[in-house]
Amino acid sequence: MKKSIILCLLFISSLFFASCSKDNDPADDNLFVGTYNGTISYSDVNTNTEISTDDGRVTLVKVGDTYTFDFSDGIPSLKGIKMDKNQSTLISEDGTVSIDEGTLIIAYSYDEEVWGANCTR
């Protein structure tokens, strides 16, 4: 009888710990929404614009499964980025966006514009 109770408690506690995982998914929650600070850059071939700073910030806004990245220092926002469920890294023909609890990395190009970010919070 004691053995059954101990096994039952071990099983229940393992379920509890498994459900409390620290692996979070940007598509599931808003944990990743906020401001990241670090190196940011932008260039636009059409307007011959180049902006780069080591002391910039990117504010991440999420609506549904669509992200908007608002950059500081006059860099235009990167809008309409969609990430699927269980995907913290987007790799597409346009570039890469990677988000986790403390890091944001962007290397993205669209219509001769290029955004870059290597930020933490």
Secondary structure, 3 states (H helix, E strand, C coil): CHHHHHHHHHHHHHHHHHHCCCCCCCCCCCCCCEEEEEEEEEEECCCCEEEEEEEEEEEEEEECCEEEEEECCCCCCEEEEECCCCCCEEEECCEEEEECCCEEEEEEEECCEEEEEEEEC
